[in-house]
């Protein structure tokens, strides 16, 4: 029944449900809940959160709560699309709800699972893994709680986890707790760093743009500013068939006589999606551009941008209208009534239903009832009929309110100069200051150490440190779950590089085996001699045979490499020192492995052109920040 109600209010869900967040709010497990009390709780929570949500522009679906079928908890599910900030805003709302109503415990997951653990992966307790974190992370009393293993080894259900968190909170209040569920400080700070910026960040993340729009679209946006998200989404994810609709603009024709200038408020994500796509103006909009260029004075960049953004938004509304035909009705109103459920209205509705049942009794509707099963069936049928009548009355009242404001009563300016609301600057579309600052917070080690780039005093020191870190990374113990770096020690100076290389014997031997062929044979011979000195004098004939075969293969590869140019692609030790003179005969020059490692890493990093790539990812995990390509 809830699914049907959801679809009737918000439309069908996409067939592919990506980027969603699901949340639940549990009252005290010891309290007795009925359909009436859970509705009252729903009203109180929704009313309080609505004061925080006011004027927020959602990327896809808004935050909303419903009562569960068994009337034991509140729940909701929202698609946040491409704007992950909406997901963290929902986490902020849940924290605010649990702080305002101390009896509530919140649980939240998304399409990736325990995304709170993913966000705090670098500071999670050592015992937490993807296999034991389910039903352990909750929001309670405005903070993050994690059920430790020593408190409960296996939390089978969310309800059992809620009971543990609530009981632990009561124990703390009475000073009888032996194990706290409060999350570690670093984990809490990591979550708060994403949520404490709201609701201020939601306001700062808006972008006001001046647009030329058909009059009817300006009216729709005036009545429901949140339609800008649906129209932008329709434009951004348009199909070829939907693009063809823009060649006709049947529902919103861009006539010169009906074009108005209006300020439209987007989120930065929505504005970027609308502005950054390549989209040539369809035929119906050509006269907008030609009229602008035919003026005696050349059109300004602001004027051209207003035409272009308005054209794209109008196309989005045309596509949206094909998906939702009711949109073109002038009496359209946003579905905001279901977002705010007043407490007194809920009680009045229950009172009206009781009066309705009393009227049914006078008409002998329940006269044939002989047992509880039949009575429940009768009451269910009465409730369904009553709800239909209530919904019909609400719809008629909504349409009457909409018609109170006729189209002719709304007026908009025709020129951009007449708009009083200032347009925001678009420099953030091209700048990367905010992104760089946010990425810098992730370039730290698991212990929270800041990037080593600040401690580096020279390019030579940076190169030496990077070589050391890479060798430690390769020599570290690893398995399918990742690299265990707990036993590695960070070296920050070039003088320690040699010591580290010597200590990492396994890594050095492996590297010699891989690159010894290119070292001219000298390193190979030395390695062979050392190996023979340390071998047992009773080495089996089989091992000797295998060793001879390996040497024969290596020698054949050397001869083949002498006839190719592959060896010339590496930097040899002689290229660095320039003290060994000319090579005798045709021999492969010994290599400087560190120099080749650093040069190849920098070359690969430069090829990324500022985009994510293997070198930047590895160096970020190692805590080494490479300089920009322009600084190298």
C-alpha positions as CSV (number, residue, x, y, z in Angstrom):
1,X,0.0,0.0,0.0
2,X,2.9,2.4,0.8
3,X,4.5,1.7,-2.5
4,X,1.2,2.6,-4.3
5,X,0.9,5.8,-2.2
6,X,4.5,6.7,-3.0
7,X,4.0,6.2,-6.7
8,X,0.8,8.3,-6.7
9,X,2.6,11.2,-5.0
10,X,6.0,11.1,-6.5
11,X,5.8,9.2,-9.8
12,X,7.2,5.8,-10.7
13,X,10.8,5.1,-9.8
14,X,13.4,4.6,-12.5
15,X,14.0,1.1,-13.6
16,X,17.6,1.4,-12.6
17,X,17.8,2.6,-9.0
18,X,21.3,4.1,-8.6
19,X,22.6,6.5,-6.0
20,X,19.9,6.1,-3.3
21,X,20.0,6.5,0.4
22,X,17.7,4.6,2.8
23,X,17.0,5.7,6.4
24,X,15.0,4.5,9.4
25,X,14.2,6.1,12.7
26,X,13.4,3.8,15.6
27,X,11.6,5.0,18.8
28,X,12.3,3.5,22.2
29,X,11.9,-0.3,21.9
30,X,10.1,-0.4,25.3
31,X,7.4,2.1,24.3
32,X,4.0,0.9,23.1
33,X,3.3,2.2,19.6
34,X,0.0,2.3,17.8
35,X,-1.0,3.7,14.4
36,X,-2.1,7.0,16.1
37,X,1.1,7.5,18.2
38,X,3.4,6.7,15.3
39,X,1.5,9.2,13.1
40,X,1.9,11.8,15.8
41,X,5.6,11.1,16.1
42,X,5.8,11.3,12.3
43,X,4.1,14.7,12.4
44,X,6.5,16.0,15.1
45,X,9.6,14.8,13.4
46,X,8.6,16.0,9.9
47,X,7.5,19.4,11.2
48,X,10.8,19.9,13.0
49,X,12.9,18.8,10.0
50,X,10.9,20.8,7.6
51,X,12.1,24.0,9.3
52,X,15.7,22.9,8.3
53,X,14.7,21.8,4.8
54,X,13.0,25.0,3.9
55,X,13.8,26.2,0.4
56,X,16.3,23.4,-0.2
57,X,16.6,22.3,-3.8
58,X,16.9,18.6,-4.1
59,X,18.8,17.0,-7.0
60,X,16.3,14.2,-7.5
61,X,14.0,13.2,-4.6
62,X,13.4,15.0,-1.3
63,X,13.8,13.7,2.2
64,X,10.5,12.2,3.3
65,X,9.4,9.9,6.1
66,X,6.6,7.3,6.2
67,X,5.2,5.0,8.9
68,X,6.2,1.3,8.7
69,X,3.5,-1.3,8.1
70,X,3.8,-2.6,11.6
71,X,3.8,1.0,13.1
72,X,7.2,0.3,14.8
73,X,9.5,2.8,13.1
74,X,9.7,5.6,10.5
75,X,11.5,5.1,7.3
76,X,12.2,6.7,3.9
77,X,14.2,6.2,0.8
78,X,15.5,9.0,-1.6
79,X,17.4,9.1,-4.8
80,X,20.1,11.8,-4.7
81,X,21.3,11.4,-8.3
82,X,24.6,13.1,-9.1
83,X,24.6,15.4,-6.1
84,X,26.2,13.5,-3.2
85,X,25.7,16.6,-1.0
86,X,22.0,15.7,-0.8
87,X,23.0,12.4,0.8
88,X,25.1,14.2,3.5
89,X,22.3,16.7,4.0
90,X,20.0,13.8,4.9
91,X,22.6,12.5,7.4
92,X,22.6,16.0,8.9
93,X,18.8,15.8,9.2
94,X,18.9,12.4,10.9
95,X,21.5,13.7,13.4
96,X,19.3,16.7,14.1
97,X,16.3,14.5,14.6
98,X,18.0,12.2,17.1
99,X,19.3,15.3,19.0
100,X,15.9,16.9,19.1
101,X,14.1,13.6,20.0
102,X,16.4,11.7,22.3
103,X,14.3,8.5,22.1
104,X,15.1,8.1,18.4
105,X,17.9,6.0,16.9
106,X,18.6,6.4,13.2
107,X,20.1,3.8,10.8
108,X,21.2,4.8,7.3
109,X,22.7,3.0,4.3
110,X,23.0,3.7,0.6
111,X,23.5,1.8,-2.6
112,X,27.1,1.2,-1.6
113,X,26.1,-0.2,1.8
114,X,27.6,1.2,5.0
115,X,28.7,4.5,3.5
116,X,29.5,6.0,6.9
117,X,32.2,3.4,7.3
118,X,33.4,4.0,3.8
119,X,33.7,7.8,4.5
120,X,35.7,7.0,7.7
121,X,37.7,4.1,6.4
122,X,41.1,5.6,7.4
123,X,40.0,6.1,11.0
124,X,37.8,3.0,11.6
125,X,38.6,0.7,14.6
126,X,41.0,-2.0,13.5
127,X,38.5,-4.8,14.2
128,X,35.9,-3.3,11.8
129,X,35.7,-5.0,8.3
130,X,33.1,-5.0,5.6
131,X,32.0,-8.4,6.9
132,X,31.2,-7.4,10.5
133,X,30.0,-3.8,10.2
134,X,26.4,-4.5,9.3
135,X,23.8,-3.4,11.9
136,X,26.6,-1.8,14.1
137,X,26.6,1.8,13.0
138,X,23.8,4.1,14.2
139,X,23.0,7.8,14.9
140,X,21.8,8.5,18.4
141,X,21.6,11.7,20.5
142,X,23.1,13.7,17.6
143,X,26.3,11.7,17.3
144,X,27.6,8.5,15.8
145,X,27.5,5.2,17.6
146,X,29.3,1.9,16.8
147,X,28.5,-1.4,18.7
148,X,31.9,-2.9,19.6
149,X,32.7,-6.6,19.4
150,X,33.2,-6.9,23.1
151,X,29.6,-5.6,23.7
152,X,28.0,-7.9,21.1
153,X,29.9,-10.3,18.9
154,X,27.0,-10.7,16.4
155,X,24.3,-8.1,15.8
156,X,21.8,-10.1,13.7
157,X,19.2,-7.4,13.0
158,X,18.8,-3.6,13.0
159,X,16.2,-3.9,15.8
160,X,18.6,-5.7,18.0
161,X,21.3,-3.1,17.3
162,X,18.9,-0.3,18.2
163,X,18.1,-2.0,21.5
164,X,21.8,-2.2,22.4
165,X,22.4,1.4,21.5
166,X,19.4,2.6,23.4
167,X,20.2,0.5,26.5
168,X,23.8,1.7,26.4
169,X,22.6,5.3,26.4
170,X,20.4,4.6,29.4
171,X,23.2,2.9,31.2
172,X,25.5,5.9,30.6
173,X,22.8,8.2,32.0
174,X,22.8,6.1,35.2
175,X,26.6,5.7,35.3
176,X,26.4,1.9,35.1
177,X,27.8,1.4,31.7
178,X,30.8,-0.9,31.2
179,X,31.2,-0.6,27.4
180,X,30.2,2.4,25.4
181,X,28.8,2.4,21.9
182,X,30.0,5.9,21.2
183,X,32.1,5.9,18.0
184,X,35.8,6.8,18.2
185,X,36.6,10.5,18.2
186,X,38.3,10.5,14.8
187,X,35.4,8.6,13.3
188,X,32.9,11.1,14.7
189,X,34.9,14.1,13.5
190,X,35.2,12.6,10.0
191,X,31.3,12.3,9.8
192,X,30.8,15.8,11.4
193,X,33.2,17.4,8.9
194,X,30.7,16.3,6.2
195,X,27.5,17.3,8.0
196,X,28.3,20.3,10.2
197,X,28.5,22.5,7.1
198,X,24.7,22.2,6.7
199,X,22.3,23.9,6.3
200,X,24.6,26.9,5.5
201,X,26.4,24.9,2.8
202,X,23.1,24.2,1.0
203,X,22.6,28.0,0.7
204,X,26.1,28.6,-0.4
205,X,25.9,25.9,-3.0
206,X,23.1,27.7,-4.9
207,X,23.6,29.6,-8.1
208,X,21.3,32.3,-9.4
209,X,21.3,32.7,-13.1
210,X,19.4,35.2,-15.3
211,X,17.4,33.4,-18.1
212,X,15.1,34.2,-20.9
213,X,12.1,31.8,-20.7
214,X,8.7,31.3,-22.2
215,X,6.1,33.0,-20.0
216,X,4.4,29.7,-19.0
217,X,7.6,28.2,-17.8
218,X,8.3,31.3,-15.7
219,X,4.8,30.9,-14.1
220,X,5.6,27.2,-13.2
221,X,8.9,28.1,-11.7
222,X,7.2,30.9,-9.7
223,X,4.8,28.5,-8.3
224,X,7.3,25.7,-7.6
225,X,11.0,26.6,-7.8
226,X,11.9,23.0,-7.2
227,X,10.7,22.1,-10.8
228,X,14.1,23.4,-12.0
229,X,15.7,20.1,-10.8
230,X,13.2,17.9,-12.6
231,X,13.6,20.0,-15.8
232,X,17.4,20.0,-15.6
233,X,17.4,16.3,-15.0
234,X,15.1,15.7,-18.0
235,X,17.4,17.8,-20.2
236,X,20.6,16.2,-19.0
237,X,19.4,12.6,-19.4
238,X,17.4,13.1,-22.6
239,X,17.1,10.4,-25.2
240,X,17.2,10.9,-29.0
241,X,13.4,10.7,-29.1
242,X,13.1,13.3,-26.4
243,X,15.6,15.6,-28.1
244,X,13.4,15.5,-31.2
245,X,10.6,17.0,-29.1
246,X,12.6,20.2,-28.7
247,X,12.5,20.7,-32.5
248,X,8.8,21.5,-32.2
249,X,8.2,22.9,-28.6
250,X,4.5,22.2,-28.7
251,X,3.8,22.8,-25.0
252,X,6.1,25.8,-24.5
253,X,6.6,27.6,-27.8
254,X,9.4,30.2,-27.5
255,X,7.5,33.1,-29.0
256,X,9.1,36.5,-29.0
257,X,5.9,38.1,-27.6
258,X,5.9,35.7,-24.6
259,X,9.6,35.7,-23.7
260,X,10.4,37.1,-20.2
261,X,13.5,37.6,-18.2
262,X,13.6,35.9,-14.8
263,X,16.2,34.9,-12.2
264,X,16.3,31.1,-11.7
265,X,17.9,29.5,-8.7
266,X,19.9,26.3,-9.3
267,X,22.2,24.2,-7.2
268,X,25.7,24.3,-8.6
269,X,25.4,20.7,-9.7
270,X,22.2,21.4,-11.6
271,X,23.6,24.5,-13.2
272,X,26.8,22.7,-14.3
273,X,24.7,19.9,-15.8
274,X,22.6,22.4,-17.7
275,X,25.4,24.6,-18.9
276,X,28.3,22.3,-19.7
277,X,26.7,20.0,-22.2
278,X,27.1,20.7,-25.9
279,X,23.6,21.4,-27.3
280,X,22.9,23.4,-30.5
281,X,19.8,25.5,-30.3
282,X,16.8,23.8,-31.9
283,X,15.0,25.6,-34.8
284,X,12.2,27.2,-32.6
285,X,14.9,29.1,-30.7
286,X,16.9,30.4,-33.7
287,X,15.0,33.7,-33.8
288,X,16.1,34.4,-30.2
289,X,19.7,34.3,-31.2
290,X,19.2,36.1,-34.5
291,X,17.2,38.9,-32.9
292,X,20.0,39.3,-30.3
293,X,22.7,39.5,-33.0
294,X,20.8,41.9,-35.2
295,X,20.8,44.7,-32.6
296,X,22.9,47.7,-33.2
297,X,25.1,46.9,-30.3
298,X,26.8,43.5,-30.1
299,X,25.2,41.2,-27.5
300,X,27.1,40.9,-24.3
301,X,28.3,37.6,-22.9
302,X,25.7,37.9,-20.1
303,X,22.8,38.4,-22.6
304,X,24.0,35.4,-24.7
305,X,24.3,33.2,-21.7
306,X,20.8,34.1,-20.5
307,X,19.4,33.1,-23.9
308,X,21.4,29.8,-23.9
309,X,20.6,28.8,-20.3
310,X,16.9,29.7,-20.9
311,X,16.8,27.7,-24.1
312,X,18.2,24.6,-22.4
313,X,15.9,24.9,-19.4
314,X,12.9,25.4,-21.8
315,X,13.9,22.2,-23.6
316,X,14.0,20.4,-20.3
317,X,10.5,21.5,-19.5
318,X,9.3,20.4,-22.9
319,X,10.8,16.9,-22.3
320,X,9.4,16.9,-18.7
321,X,6.0,17.7,-20.0
322,X,6.1,14.6,-22.3
323,X,6.9,12.5,-19.2
324,X,4.3,14.2,-16.9
325,X,1.4,15.5,-19.1
326,X,-0.3,17.2,-16.1
327,X,2.6,19.7,-16.0
328,X,1.2,21.8,-18.8
329,X,-2.0,22.5,-16.9
330,X,-1.9,26.1,-15.6
331,X,-3.4,25.1,-12.3
332,X,-0.4,22.8,-11.6
333,X,0.8,23.0,-8.0
334,X,3.8,21.4,-6.4
335,X,3.3,18.3,-4.2
336,X,4.4,19.9,-1.0
337,X,1.4,19.2,1.2
338,X,2.5,15.6,1.9
339,X,5.9,16.9,3.1
340,X,4.5,18.7,6.1
341,X,2.0,16.8,8.2
342,X,0.5,19.0,10.9
343,X,-0.1,17.3,14.3
344,X,-3.5,18.9,14.7
345,X,-4.5,17.8,11.2
346,X,-3.6,14.2,12.0
347,X,-5.7,14.2,15.1
348,X,-8.6,15.9,13.2
349,X,-8.4,13.2,10.6
350,X,-8.6,10.5,13.2
351,X,-11.6,12.3,14.8
352,X,-13.3,12.5,11.4
353,X,-12.8,8.8,10.8
354,X,-14.3,8.0,14.2
355,X,-17.4,10.1,13.3
356,X,-17.5,8.3,9.9
357,X,-17.5,4.9,11.6
358,X,-20.3,6.1,14.0
359,X,-22.4,7.0,11.0
360,X,-21.7,3.6,9.5
361,X,-23.0,2.0,12.7
362,X,-26.2,4.0,12.5
363,X,-26.7,2.6,9.0
364,X,-26.0,-1.0,10.3
365,X,-22.8,-1.4,8.3
366,X,-21.3,-3.6,11.1
367,X,-24.6,-5.5,11.8
368,X,-23.5,-8.7,10.1
369,X,-20.1,-8.9,11.9
370,X,-19.8,-12.1,13.9
371,X,-16.1,-12.3,14.7
372,X,-12.9,-10.1,14.9
373,X,-11.8,-11.2,11.4
374,X,-15.0,-9.9,9.8
375,X,-14.8,-6.7,11.9
376,X,-11.2,-6.1,10.7
377,X,-12.2,-6.6,7.1
378,X,-15.1,-4.1,7.5
379,X,-12.9,-1.5,9.2
380,X,-10.3,-1.9,6.4
381,X,-12.9,-1.3,3.8
382,X,-14.2,1.7,5.7
383,X,-10.7,3.2,6.0
384,X,-10.0,2.8,2.2
385,X,-13.3,4.5,1.3
386,X,-12.6,7.3,3.9
387,X,-9.0,7.9,2.6
388,X,-10.3,8.2,-1.0
389,X,-12.8,10.8,0.1
390,X,-10.1,12.7,2.0
391,X,-7.7,12.7,-0.9
392,X,-10.4,13.9,-3.3
393,X,-11.3,16.8,-1.0
394,X,-7.6,17.7,-0.6
395,X,-7.2,17.7,-4.4
396,X,-10.2,19.9,-5.0
397,X,-9.0,22.4,-2.4
398,X,-5.5,22.4,-4.0
399,X,-6.9,23.2,-7.4
400,X,-9.1,25.9,-6.0
401,X,-6.1,27.6,-4.4
402,X,-4.2,27.3,-7.7
403,X,-6.9,29.0,-9.6
404,X,-6.9,31.9,-7.2
405,X,-3.8,33.2,-9.0
406,X,-4.6,33.5,-12.7
407,X,-1.8,33.7,-15.3
408,X,-2.7,37.3,-16.1
409,X,-2.0,38.3,-12.5
410,X,1.7,37.3,-12.8
411,X,4.1,39.7,-14.6
412,X,7.8,39.4,-15.3
413,X,10.3,41.8,-16.8
414,X,11.3,41.6,-20.4
415,X,14.9,42.8,-20.1
416,X,17.7,41.6,-18.0
417,X,18.4,45.1,-16.7
418,X,15.0,45.0,-15.0
419,X,15.8,42.0,-12.8
420,X,16.6,43.1,-9.2
421,X,18.2,39.9,-8.0
422,X,21.9,39.8,-8.8
423,X,23.3,37.0,-10.9
424,X,26.1,34.8,-9.4
425,X,29.5,34.6,-10.8
426,X,30.4,31.5,-12.8
427,X,34.1,31.4,-12.1
428,X,33.6,28.3,-9.8
429,X,32.9,26.3,-13.0
430,X,36.5,26.7,-14.1
431,X,38.3,27.1,-10.7
432,X,39.6,24.2,-8.7
433,X,40.4,25.9,-5.4
434,X,37.5,24.2,-3.5
435,X,38.2,20.8,-5.1
436,X,41.9,21.0,-4.3
437,X,41.2,21.9,-0.7
438,X,38.8,19.0,-0.3
439,X,41.2,16.5,-2.0
440,X,43.9,17.7,0.3
441,X,42.0,16.3,3.3
442,X,42.3,12.8,1.8
443,X,46.0,12.9,1.1
444,X,47.0,11.6,4.5
445,X,48.1,8.4,5.9
446,X,46.0,6.1,8.1
447,X,47.5,7.6,11.2
448,X,46.3,11.0,10.1
449,X,49.7,12.4,9.1
450,X,49.6,15.2,6.7
451,X,51.2,15.1,3.3
452,X,55.0,15.1,3.3
453,X,55.2,17.6,0.6
454,X,55.4,20.4,3.1
455,X,58.5,18.9,4.8
456,X,60.3,18.4,1.5
457,X,63.0,21.0,0.9
458,X,64.2,20.0,-2.6
459,X,63.3,18.0,-5.6
460,X,66.1,15.5,-4.8
461,X,64.7,14.9,-1.3
462,X,61.2,14.4,-2.8
463,X,62.5,11.9,-5.4
464,X,64.5,10.0,-2.7
465,X,61.5,9.8,-0.4
466,X,59.2,8.6,-3.2
467,X,61.6,5.9,-4.1
468,X,61.8,4.7,-0.5
469,X,58.0,4.8,-0.1
470,X,57.5,2.8,-3.4
471,X,60.0,0.2,-2.3
472,X,58.3,-0.2,1.1
473,X,55.0,-0.4,-0.6
474,X,56.1,-3.2,-2.9
475,X,57.9,-5.1,-0.1
476,X,54.9,-4.8,2.3
477,X,52.7,-7.8,3.1
478,X,49.5,-7.9,1.0
479,X,46.6,-10.1,0.3
480,X,43.1,-9.8,-1.3
481,X,42.1,-7.3,1.3
482,X,44.9,-4.8,0.6
483,X,48.4,-3.9,1.7
484,X,49.4,-4.2,5.4
485,X,51.5,-1.2,6.0
486,X,51.6,-1.5,9.8
487,X,55.2,-2.9,9.8
488,X,56.7,-0.3,7.4
489,X,58.6,2.7,8.7
490,X,58.5,6.0,6.9
491,X,61.8,7.4,5.8
492,X,62.0,11.1,4.9
493,X,65.6,11.7,3.9
494,X,67.8,10.6,1.0
495,X,70.4,9.3,3.4
496,X,68.0,6.6,4.7
497,X,67.1,5.5,1.1
498,X,70.2,3.3,0.9
499,X,69.6,1.7,4.3
500,X,66.0,0.9,3.4
501,X,67.0,-0.7,0.1
502,X,69.5,-2.9,1.9
503,X,67.0,-3.9,4.6
504,X,64.4,-4.8,2.0
505,X,66.4,-7.7,0.7
506,X,63.4,-9.6,-0.6
507,X,62.4,-6.6,-2.7
508,X,66.0,-6.0,-4.0
509,X,66.4,-9.7,-5.0
510,X,63.0,-9.6,-6.8
511,X,64.0,-6.4,-8.6
512,X,67.3,-7.9,-9.7
513,X,65.5,-10.9,-11.1
514,X,63.2,-8.7,-13.1
515,X,65.7,-6.1,-14.3
516,X,69.0,-8.0,-14.1
517,X,68.8,-8.8,-17.7
518,X,69.1,-5.0,-18.5
519,X,72.0,-4.5,-16.1
520,X,74.7,-5.8,-18.4
521,X,75.3,-9.1,-16.6
522,X,77.4,-7.6,-13.8
523,X,74.6,-7.6,-11.2
524,X,73.5,-10.9,-12.4
525,X,76.9,-12.4,-11.9
526,X,77.2,-10.9,-8.5
527,X,73.8,-12.2,-7.5
528,X,74.7,-15.6,-8.8
529,X,77.9,-15.7,-6.8
530,X,76.2,-14.6,-3.6
531,X,73.5,-17.2,-4.2
532,X,76.0,-19.9,-4.8
533,X,77.9,-19.0,-1.6
534,X,74.8,-19.2,0.5
535,X,73.5,-22.4,-1.1
536,X,73.9,-25.7,0.5
537,X,76.8,-27.7,-0.7
538,X,74.5,-30.6,-1.2
539,X,72.3,-28.8,-3.8
540,X,70.4,-31.3,-5.8
541,X,71.1,-32.0,-9.5
542,X,67.6,-30.9,-10.3
543,X,68.1,-27.5,-8.8
544,X,71.4,-27.1,-10.7
545,X,69.7,-28.1,-13.9
546,X,66.9,-25.5,-13.4
547,X,69.5,-22.8,-12.6
548,X,71.4,-23.6,-15.8
549,X,68.2,-23.4,-17.8
550,X,67.4,-20.0,-16.3
551,X,70.9,-18.7,-17.1
552,X,70.5,-19.9,-20.7
553,X,67.2,-18.2,-21.1
554,X,68.6,-15.0,-19.5
555,X,71.6,-15.1,-21.9
556,X,69.3,-15.6,-24.9
557,X,67.2,-12.6,-23.8
558,X,70.4,-10.4,-23.4
559,X,71.5,-11.3,-27.0
560,X,68.0,-10.4,-28.3
561,X,67.9,-7.1,-26.4
562,X,71.3,-6.2,-27.9
563,X,69.7,-6.2,-31.3
564,X,66.8,-4.0,-30.2
565,X,66.3,-0.4,-28.9
566,X,64.5,-1.4,-25.7
567,X,67.6,-0.9,-23.5
568,X,67.9,2.6,-24.8
569,X,64.5,3.5,-23.2
570,X,66.0,3.1,-19.7
571,X,68.4,5.5,-17.9
572,X,71.7,3.8,-17.1
573,X,74.0,4.5,-14.2
574,X,76.6,5.9,-16.6
575,X,74.1,8.4,-17.9
576,X,74.0,9.8,-14.3
577,X,77.6,9.6,-13.2
578,X,79.4,10.0,-16.6
579,X,82.6,8.6,-15.1
580,X,82.8,5.1,-16.5
581,X,83.9,6.0,-20.0
582,X,82.8,4.1,-23.1
583,X,81.4,0.6,-22.9
584,X,83.6,-2.2,-24.2
585,X,82.0,-4.0,-27.0
586,X,78.2,-4.4,-27.2
587,X,77.1,-4.8,-23.6
588,X,74.0,-3.6,-21.8
589,X,74.7,-0.8,-19.4
590,X,73.9,-1.2,-15.7
591,X,70.8,0.6,-14.7
592,X,70.0,3.1,-12.0
593,X,66.8,1.6,-10.7
594,X,65.7,4.6,-8.5
595,X,66.2,7.0,-11.4
596,X,64.1,4.9,-13.8
597,X,61.4,4.4,-11.1
598,X,61.1,8.2,-10.5
599,X,61.2,9.2,-14.1
600,X,58.6,6.7,-15.1
601,X,56.3,7.7,-12.2
602,X,56.6,11.4,-13.1
603,X,56.0,10.7,-16.8
604,X,52.9,8.7,-16.0
605,X,51.8,11.5,-13.6
606,X,52.2,14.1,-16.3
607,X,50.2,12.0,-18.7
608,X,47.2,12.1,-16.3
609,X,46.9,15.8,-17.1
610,X,45.4,16.6,-13.7
611,X,42.9,13.7,-13.8
612,X,42.8,10.8,-11.4
613,X,45.2,8.0,-12.3
614,X,47.4,5.2,-10.9
615,X,50.4,7.3,-9.9
616,X,48.3,10.0,-8.0
617,X,46.3,7.3,-6.3
618,X,49.3,5.3,-5.1
619,X,51.2,8.5,-4.0
620,X,48.1,9.7,-2.2
621,X,47.9,6.4,-0.2
622,X,51.6,6.7,0.6
623,X,51.2,10.3,1.8
624,X,53.4,11.7,-0.9
625,X,52.0,14.7,-2.8
626,X,53.6,15.2,-6.2
627,X,54.0,18.8,-7.5
628,X,52.0,20.1,-10.4
629,X,53.4,19.4,-13.8
630,X,54.2,23.1,-14.3
631,X,56.4,23.0,-11.1
632,X,58.4,19.9,-12.0
